[in-house]
């Protein structure tokens, strides 16, 4: 079988050692003779995995003790309404930088007033708005740090006059984050920290319990804190397999040197691919350069080569490139180069682009 280079946007490439560990755990988890897909979530071995997974999150992101870390189901889209349900009393502020931010705004409006402080929709979300003011009477300000569809990213931890909330589904663990600048961070795991099926929430405890509405049991974040450590994130049966793969993925990040080392690798990969896009006469990037994502690299054919788009897609596929078709709202191509995407895969894509240029330009 020829080598395959996985650039899917999510679910996406996972570390090989995490996959191997998962395969073994399916056969025999923790030397129990029972597979991870069959194990009770109340066994000591599983309680250890849950505790270790939280500990890895805290260690890798330097999460302070006044924050809770919980693992839920439902994906980040469920958090679009969990967040306002838990912390929106009167008004929330949102930065609209893409489809996912727009969907989060829609859900928040069920719970209170929403002020969109700025939007980049006027240019199809190809940039991150800069000149905006966050209203000081807002209960929180919500941002989406990385926009998978459009290839833009907020790569810094902003100062905010109100509680800062971030959807970090697609760039968590890709760069160091100053957790103390955020009141709440959430995201789906299926980009950088595991497979689909588990959602992470990092929340500063003092922002909770202040809304006037009654919350459904499962919507209330405090439900999932548990009365005892062994009950944390286990009010109901957790997504066991997804959390196990997350555990193995975070172990891999730690072994590589942590988030700081991971960021250096990610920047190297992104620079390599963007440099080729900017050099190659057949391609051009779609995002404003200063806002380019290091996770999702979006590009199209230059105008004079538009008729070659299908040819390049077929050419790349023949050389093992998988998942590079751009989202329908942008077109062209998208290479998602998350943490587990090897440098070798990026080099292979660059070589593919160079070869195509020699044959067609």
Beta strands, then each sheet from edge to edge (+ up, - down):
strand 1: 5-6
strand 2: 67-72
strand 3: 91-96
strand 4: 113-119
strand 5: 140-144
strand 6: 146-147
strand 7: 152-153
strand 8: 163-167
strand 9: 184-188
strand 10: 199-204
strand 11: 283-285
strand 12: 296-301
strand 13: 321-322
strand 14: 333-336
sheet 1: 1+ 13+
sheet 2: 2+ 10- 9+ 8+ 5+ 3+ 4+
sheet 3: 6+ 7-
sheet 4: 11+ 12- 14+
end
